[in-house]
Amino acid sequence: MLKPHPDPIDDPGAWRGMIGQGFTSDREWAAWFASYKAFILRYADLAQAHGVEQFCVGAELLATVQRETEWREVIALVRDRYKGPLTFAADIDREVAKITWWDTLDFIGVDAYPSLTEKNNPSLAELKEALSSNTSIYVSWNSYDS
């Protein structure tokens, strides 16, 4: 799967989920989505040209996901260029339930960051055990009703 990440370059402490938080007008949103379309379509073309099995149209863009119309347009444009299955990688705790356009995608993508251990340098067996017994992913996921 190809999963492009549009991280802010001018602020190393910024997270892509903050993109758009300060926008106050539709003009700002239109400019951002125009730029994002150019960005993501370049990668969709690359994925199609190289036979990538799956493509992720976005990852943890929390402040943008309420813009349903724009995301539906982005996904339609990507589908015109890339013929494989599509997903969006949503932060499990902050985005999954806010996305109203899951129906446009082939998979619901979830980025989860469960704590596995407080121990420094755990063994592989300890990590596997912690992962198999970790329920935080399932608790968060079950709160999503759709």
N, C-alpha and C positions, 0 to 999 in steps of 0.2 A: 504494500500500500504506500502511496505517496501522500504525505501529510505535511503540506507547507505551513510554516509558522511565521506570521507577519509581526515580528517583535519590533518595538520602537528602538531606533538606533541612537537617538539623542539623549536617552535617559536610561542608563543601565539598570536602575532600580525599578523601572516601569514593567508592568506585566501586560501582555496583549489584551487581557480582559478589561483593562482600563481605557482602551481606545474608545473614544466617543463620550466618555463621562462628562467632559466639559462642553459638549456641543449644545448650542442654544437655538439653532435654527435648522430648518429643512435644507437650507443651502449647504450648511456644513456636512450634513448627512449625505447629501447628493454628491458632494465632492469626495467624501471618503469612500462611498460605495463605487464611484467611477474609478477611483484609484485601485480599490480592492478588486474590482472586476478585471482590470488590466493585469494585476498581479496573479490572480487565481486562474485566469484563462491561459496565461503563459504556461503555468504548471499543468493544466488540463491537457493542453496540446502536447506537452512533453510526455505525460502519462500515456496518452493515446499512441503517440509515435513509438514508444518503447514497450508497449504491451503490458503496462502496469496492471495488476489484477484488481485493485480497488483504488479509489481516490477519495480523499478527505477534503471537503469544500471549505472547512474552517475548523479552528481549534481554540476553544476557550476564549471566545470573543464576547464575553459576558455583557458588556455595555451595548452591544449591537443586536443581540438576539431578539429584542422586542420589535425590531424593524421587520416585521413579517413580509410585507410587500417586497422590500428590497432583497431579502434572502430568497424569496421564491423566484425572483428574477435572476439572481446570481446562479441558483441551482439550475434553472431552465437553460441559461447560457452555457453552463458547464456541460449539461446533458447534450447540447448541440455539438460539442467538441469532443467529449470523452464518452465512450460507449459502454464502459464497465460500470459496476455498482458504485454508488456514492454513499458517503456518510458525513457526519459532522461530529467532531470530538468535543462533547460537552463536559464541563466540570460537574461531577456527580452531585456535589452539595449545593452549587449555586446556579446551574443552568438547565439541567435536564427537564425539570418541571416547567420552566419558563418558555421553552421552545414550542411554538404552536404550528410549526411547519415540518414536523417529523414526517408527515405523510408524503413529502416530496422526495424523501431519501429511501435508500434500500435497506439501510441499517441504522439503528440508534447507536451512536458511538458514545462511550462513557470513559472519561479520564478520571480514575480514582487513585487516591494516594493514601492507602491505609497504613497506619503505623503497625509494623510487624513486631518490633521488639524495642526495648529500651537498652538492651545489652550492646556493648561495643564488640565488634568482631564476632557476631554469631556464626555458628556453623551452618552449612548448607541444609543439614537436616533440621536445625532449629528454625531456619527461615521457612522451609517447606511446611513444617508443622504449624507455625504461626499463620502462614497464609491460608492453609486449609481450615483453620479454626477461626479465622477473622470474620466477624459477622457485620462489620460496619458497612461494607459494600451492600449487603442485602437489606439492611435496615434503611439505608438511604434510598435504594432503588425501589423498595416497596412503598415508599411515600409518594411515588409517582403514579398517579391513577390512570393515565391514558394508555 
